[in-house]
Amino acid sequence: MNVSEWLLYCFAVVVMIATPGPVMLLVASVGLKGGYSAALKTIFGTNFASLILILCSVLSLKGILQINAQALNVIQVLGCLYIGYLGLSILKEVRCSTQKQNAIIQPIQGGFQKGFLVGISNPKDIIFFAAFFPQFIGVTPQINLSLMVLTLSWIVLDFLTLSLVYLGFKRLSRSRVYPHLLGLCGTILIMVALYGIYSVFS
């Protein structure tokens, strides 16, 4: 096994997951409302979506699946629209809460289904599994073993990284910047959605 290549892959995965994006912001926002149990269900949903994207990447590598570019674009646009909807929901909740005295901000509900929908349509994840994932297929001499190592590494790193993201946001939720933090999450989600749609049609 090529340990240095595997470590490079792990580092790239952690950086990609921790970089602000739809999945990270969804988990953080959900955790602020429902605690770790709600965040965990959402993480499981995003993790399952990642497994499906990995499977598509594997089938494509083996020549079993031919991915239609137009179908991929449609999926990306629909996903961006959904991500934009989530961002608007967060901003709406923040605005309504700040208009009331002593109101408690209620971030969006999460769960397995919502986590799955965001994960499966996340442009960042689609690009990662379609283009970046196959580059590390030589981490072991056997392709099937490499796929197993890369997939298991992704699952573990995805779970741990998103859990740490939740814990970090939970600490910030006790401060006065909490409403601004949620507002920033909503704004970034909308920007990601708009950029994703722009990248499809540009």
Residue pairs with C-beta under 8 A, 6 or more apart in sequence:
1 139
1 140
1 149
2 138
2 139
2 140
5 136
5 138
5 139
6 136
6 139
6 149
6 153
8 136
9 136
9 139
9 150
9 153
10 153
10 157
12 132
13 153
13 154
13 157
13 158
13 161
14 157
14 161
16 124
16 128
17 23
17 24
17 157
17 158
17 161
17 162
18 24
18 161
18 165
19 124
20 188
21 122
21 124
21 192
22 83
22 86
22 118
22 122
22 124
22 189
22 192
22 193
23 46
23 115
23 118
23 119
23 122
23 124
23 125
23 162
24 162
24 165
25 185
25 188
25 189
26 42
26 46
26 86
26 108
26 110
26 114
26 115
26 118
26 189
27 39
27 42
27 43
27 46
27 110
27 115
27 162
27 165
27 166
28 39
28 165
28 166
28 168
28 169
28 185
29 90
29 107
29 108
29 110
29 169
29 182
29 185
30 38
30 39
30 42
30 107
30 108
30 109
30 110
30 111
30 114
31 38
31 39
31 42
31 110
31 166
31 169
31 170
32 107
32 169
32 170
32 173
32 178
32 182
33 106
33 107
33 108
33 109
33 110
34 109
34 110
36 163
36 166
38 109
38 110
38 111
39 110
39 162
39 163
39 166
40 163
41 110
41 111
41 112
41 115
42 110
42 111
42 112
42 114
42 115
43 115
43 158
43 159
43 162
43 163
44 112
44 115
45 111
45 112
45 113
45 114
45 115
45 116
45 117
45 118
45 119
46 115
46 116
46 118
46 119
46 158
46 162
47 115
47 119
47 155
47 158
47 159
48 112
48 116
48 119
49 115
49 116
49 117
49 118
49 119
49 120
49 122
49 125
50 119
50 125
50 129
50 154
50 155
50 158
51 151
51 155
52 120
53 119
53 120
53 125
53 126
53 129
54 129
54 133
54 150
54 151
54 154
56 65
56 67
56 129
56 130
57 129
57 130
57 133
57 134
58 147
59 65
60 66
60 67
60 130
61 134
61 137
61 143
67 130
72 126
72 130
73 200
75 121
75 126
76 121
76 123
76 126
76 196
76 200
77 196
77 197
77 200
78 121
79 117
79 118
79 120
79 121
79 122
79 123
79 196
80 121
80 123
80 192
80 193
80 194
80 196
80 197
80 200
81 193
81 197
82 117
82 118
82 121
83 118
83 121
83 122
83 189
83 192
83 193
83 196
84 189
84 190
84 193
84 194
86 108
86 118
86 186
86 189
87 185
87 186
87 187
87 188
87 189
87 190
87 192
87 193
88 186
88 190
89 108
89 186
90 107
90 108
90 182
90 183
90 185
90 186
90 189
91 183
91 186
91 187
91 190
93 105
93 106
93 107
93 108
93 182
94 105
94 179
94 182
94 183
94 186
96 103
97 103
97 104
97 105
97 106
97 179
98 179
105 178
105 179
105 182
107 182
108 114
119 125
123 192
123 196
123 199
133 150
136 146
136 150
137 143
137 146
137 147
137 150
138 146
139 146
139 149
139 150
140 146
140 149
169 181
172 178
172 181
173 181
